Amino acid sequence: MTQAQTITIDGKEYALESLSSEAKNQLMNVRVADQKIATTQQDLAVLQTARNAYARALSEALPKVNQ
């Protein structure tokens, strides 16, 4: 006996087979958006790390100023 696949949305559990085509399409859209958000967050972390390294290198490359 195979157990039906389910998904929980807003605290409610739904059998995937019970979803309409429209609901399945929107679920796919949500999943794609979630994947793109995760990828973008990873890209942002890489860019922030690079920016910090560039800022440190710039600071070290500036002439020393006595205050």
Secondary structure, 3 states (H helix, E strand, C coil): CCCCCEEEECCEEEEHHHCCHHHHHHHHHHHHHHHHHHHHHHHHHHHHHHHHHHHHHHHHHCCCCCC
